[in-house]
Amino acid sequence: MSEKSELHSGHRKRMLERFLAKGIDCFEEHEILEVLLFSIFTRCNTNEISHRLIGKFGSLMNVLSASKNDLMTVSGVGENAAGYICFLGEFFTKFRSNAADKRRPLNSPEKLAEYAKTLFTGSGEETAYVVLLDRSLCLVGSEKIAEGLPDVSHIAPKNILRAALGKKSENIVLVHNHPDGAASFSAADISATRHLINLLREIDIEMKDHIIISGENVCSMRSLGFFNEYWG
């Protein structure tokens, strides 16, 4: 082993020992990212790369939410590394929204909105999720069903059906974001939602709401009365 490799190995060992002794709260964001990158950068200094990534995107959350192409604009980050970072971001989002909140009751627009915001932390492009609920309106899980589409009319209904049937969910809520726009529904959003409600009802799945998130702003289609024709 070269002297340089020994230095990296010793540094990595000390970082992990520090974590085991004091926990993650003693780490700065760039140090957390540095450790996360150990697995993909086995022979180079991940401290330098993590500093460049944080410098480019501003925060660890933004790094993990960045697209593969944007990540690859950072010196030292190739396609494999960018793909790995994207995977980490997807993993943490899924773990936070599904595992930690399993069977959480989401039986009001306010509770749904609070949960929905966690799905879009740091998201820079329009993305749609289906939130899966059981008969008692408790959370079963959530799945990303579309990304980078101009509006929900372009979402393939089969993606929603696959997610709902896969988790045996009796109720669903459609959630999408407007990263750079207003939290309001377009005519296409309303038309697509009505189509989905009728489609899902044919297989005994109820669509309980459609929510838009734009930053801290939330708009619930059900709260606006668009669902009154179905449930009064």
C-alpha positions as CSV (number, residue, x, y, z in Angstrom):
1,M,0.0,0.0,0.0
2,S,1.4,3.4,-1.0
3,E,1.9,6.2,1.6
4,K,-1.0,8.2,0.1
5,S,-3.3,5.1,0.4
6,E,-2.3,4.6,4.0
7,L,-3.1,8.2,4.8
8,H,-6.6,7.8,3.3
9,S,-7.2,4.6,5.1
10,G,-6.1,6.0,8.4
11,H,-8.3,9.1,7.9
12,R,-11.3,7.0,7.0
13,K,-10.8,4.8,10.1
14,R,-10.6,7.8,12.3
15,M,-13.8,9.3,10.8
16,L,-15.7,6.1,11.5
17,E,-14.3,5.8,15.0
18,R,-15.4,9.4,15.7
19,F,-18.9,8.5,14.5
20,L,-19.1,5.5,16.7
21,A,-17.8,7.4,19.8
22,K,-19.8,10.7,19.3
23,G,-22.6,10.0,16.8
24,I,-23.4,11.9,13.6
25,D,-24.3,15.2,15.4
26,C,-20.6,16.0,15.7
27,F,-20.2,16.0,11.9
28,E,-20.5,18.9,9.6
29,E,-22.5,18.4,6.4
30,H,-19.4,18.1,4.2
31,E,-18.1,15.4,6.6
32,I,-21.3,13.4,6.4
33,L,-21.1,13.5,2.7
34,E,-17.4,12.6,2.8
35,V,-18.3,9.4,4.7
36,L,-21.2,8.6,2.4
37,L,-18.8,8.8,-0.6
38,F,-16.3,6.3,0.9
39,S,-18.0,3.4,-0.9
40,I,-17.9,4.9,-4.4
41,F,-14.5,6.7,-4.1
42,T,-12.3,3.9,-2.8
43,R,-8.9,5.5,-3.5
44,C,-9.2,9.2,-3.6
45,N,-9.8,12.0,-1.1
46,T,-13.6,12.3,-0.6
47,N,-13.1,15.3,1.6
48,E,-12.2,17.4,-1.4
49,I,-15.0,16.1,-3.5
50,S,-17.6,16.6,-0.7
51,H,-16.4,20.3,-0.3
52,R,-16.8,20.8,-4.1
53,L,-20.3,19.3,-4.0
54,I,-21.5,21.3,-1.0
55,G,-19.9,24.4,-2.5
56,K,-21.8,23.9,-5.8
57,F,-25.3,23.0,-4.4
58,G,-25.2,24.8,-1.0
59,S,-26.2,21.9,1.3
60,L,-26.2,18.2,1.8
61,M,-29.9,18.0,1.1
62,N,-29.4,19.8,-2.2
63,V,-26.6,17.5,-3.2
64,L,-28.7,14.4,-2.6
65,S,-31.6,16.0,-4.5
66,A,-29.6,17.0,-7.5
67,S,-29.9,15.4,-10.9
68,K,-27.2,13.1,-12.3
69,N,-26.3,15.6,-15.0
70,D,-25.9,18.5,-12.6
71,L,-23.8,16.3,-10.3
72,M,-21.5,15.5,-13.1
73,T,-20.7,19.1,-13.6
74,V,-18.6,18.9,-10.4
75,S,-14.9,18.1,-10.9
76,G,-14.2,14.5,-9.9
77,V,-17.8,13.3,-10.1
78,G,-18.3,10.8,-13.0
79,E,-21.4,9.0,-14.1
80,N,-21.1,6.1,-11.6
81,A,-20.5,8.5,-8.7
82,A,-23.4,10.7,-9.8
83,G,-25.7,7.7,-10.1
84,Y,-24.7,6.5,-6.6
85,I,-25.4,9.9,-5.1
86,C,-28.8,10.0,-6.8
87,F,-29.5,6.5,-5.3
88,L,-28.6,7.7,-1.8
89,G,-31.0,10.6,-2.2
90,E,-33.9,8.4,-3.3
91,F,-33.1,5.9,-0.5
92,F,-33.2,8.6,2.2
93,T,-36.4,10.0,0.9
94,K,-38.1,6.6,0.7
95,F,-36.8,5.6,4.2
96,R,-38.0,8.9,5.8
97,S,-41.4,8.9,4.2
98,N,-42.2,5.2,4.4
99,A,-40.4,3.5,7.3
100,A,-40.5,6.2,9.9
101,D,-44.1,7.1,9.3
102,K,-45.6,3.7,8.7
103,R,-49.3,3.5,9.7
104,R,-49.3,7.2,10.5
105,P,-52.9,8.5,10.3
106,L,-53.4,10.9,7.4
107,N,-57.1,11.6,7.8
108,S,-57.2,15.3,7.2
109,P,-56.0,17.8,4.6
110,E,-53.6,19.3,7.1
111,K,-52.0,16.0,8.0
112,L,-51.7,15.1,4.4
113,A,-50.1,18.4,3.5
114,E,-47.6,18.0,6.4
115,Y,-46.6,14.6,5.2
116,A,-46.5,15.6,1.5
117,K,-44.0,18.4,2.1
118,T,-41.4,15.8,3.3
119,L,-41.6,14.1,-0.2
120,F,-40.3,17.2,-2.0
121,T,-37.4,18.5,0.2
122,G,-34.9,20.0,-2.1
123,S,-36.7,18.8,-5.2
124,G,-35.9,21.0,-8.2
125,E,-38.2,19.7,-10.9
126,E,-41.9,18.8,-11.1
127,T,-42.4,15.4,-9.5
128,A,-45.5,13.4,-8.7
129,Y,-46.1,10.9,-5.9
130,V,-49.0,8.6,-5.0
131,V,-49.6,8.4,-1.2
132,L,-51.0,5.0,-0.3
133,L,-53.5,4.7,2.6
134,D,-55.4,1.8,4.1
135,R,-59.1,1.6,4.9
136,S,-58.6,3.8,8.1
137,L,-56.6,6.4,6.1
138,C,-53.3,5.4,7.8
139,L,-50.2,5.6,5.7
140,V,-49.1,2.4,3.9
141,G,-46.4,4.1,1.9
142,S,-45.7,6.4,-1.0
143,E,-44.1,5.9,-4.4
144,K,-42.8,8.3,-7.0
145,I,-44.8,7.9,-10.2
146,A,-43.5,10.6,-12.5
147,E,-40.7,13.2,-12.8
148,G,-40.1,16.1,-15.1
149,L,-43.6,16.1,-16.6
150,P,-45.4,19.4,-17.6
151,D,-48.6,18.5,-15.7
152,V,-50.4,15.5,-14.2
153,S,-52.3,14.8,-17.4
154,H,-49.0,13.2,-18.6
155,I,-48.9,10.7,-15.7
156,A,-49.5,7.1,-16.8
157,P,-52.5,5.8,-14.9
158,K,-50.8,2.3,-14.9
159,N,-48.1,3.7,-12.6
160,I,-50.7,4.7,-10.0
161,L,-52.6,1.4,-10.4
162,R,-49.4,-0.6,-10.0
163,A,-48.5,1.2,-6.8
164,A,-51.9,0.9,-5.2
165,L,-52.5,-2.7,-6.1
166,G,-48.9,-3.6,-5.1
167,K,-49.5,-2.3,-1.5
168,K,-53.2,-3.4,-1.4
169,S,-54.1,0.2,-0.7
170,E,-57.8,1.0,-0.6
171,N,-57.3,4.8,-0.7
172,I,-54.8,7.0,-2.4
173,V,-53.8,10.7,-2.6
174,L,-52.1,12.2,-5.6
175,V,-49.4,14.7,-4.7
176,H,-47.2,16.8,-7.0
177,N,-45.1,19.9,-6.7
178,H,-44.6,23.2,-8.6
179,P,-41.0,24.0,-7.7
180,D,-41.0,27.4,-9.5
181,G,-44.7,28.2,-9.7
182,A,-47.9,28.8,-7.7
183,A,-49.7,26.2,-5.7
184,S,-52.8,26.1,-7.9
185,F,-54.4,23.6,-10.2
186,S,-54.6,24.0,-14.0
187,A,-57.5,22.9,-16.1
188,A,-55.4,19.9,-17.2
189,D,-54.8,18.9,-13.5
190,I,-58.6,19.0,-12.8
191,S,-59.5,17.0,-15.9
192,A,-56.8,14.4,-15.3
193,T,-57.9,14.0,-11.6
194,R,-61.5,13.4,-12.5
195,H,-60.4,10.8,-15.0
196,L,-58.3,9.0,-12.4
197,I,-61.1,9.1,-9.8
198,N,-63.4,7.3,-12.2
199,L,-60.7,4.8,-13.3
200,L,-59.8,3.9,-9.7
201,R,-63.4,3.5,-8.6
202,E,-63.8,0.7,-11.1
203,I,-61.4,-1.4,-9.0
204,D,-62.7,-0.2,-5.6
205,I,-59.9,2.3,-4.9
206,E,-60.9,5.8,-3.7
207,M,-58.8,8.8,-4.6
208,K,-59.2,11.0,-1.5
209,D,-57.4,14.2,-2.6
210,H,-55.0,15.7,-5.0
211,I,-52.5,18.1,-3.4
212,I,-50.0,20.6,-4.9
213,I,-46.9,21.6,-2.9
214,S,-45.0,24.8,-3.9
215,G,-42.4,25.6,-1.2
216,E,-44.4,26.1,2.0
217,N,-47.6,26.7,0.1
218,V,-50.1,23.9,-0.2
219,C,-53.3,23.6,-2.3
220,S,-55.8,20.7,-1.7
221,M,-58.2,20.0,-4.5
222,R,-60.7,18.5,-2.0
223,S,-60.5,21.5,0.2
224,L,-61.4,23.7,-2.8
225,G,-64.6,21.6,-3.3
226,F,-63.6,19.8,-6.5
227,F,-64.4,16.5,-4.9
228,N,-67.9,17.5,-3.8
229,E,-69.5,15.8,-6.8
230,Y,-68.1,12.5,-5.6
231,W,-68.6,12.7,-1.9
232,G,-70.7,15.8,-1.2
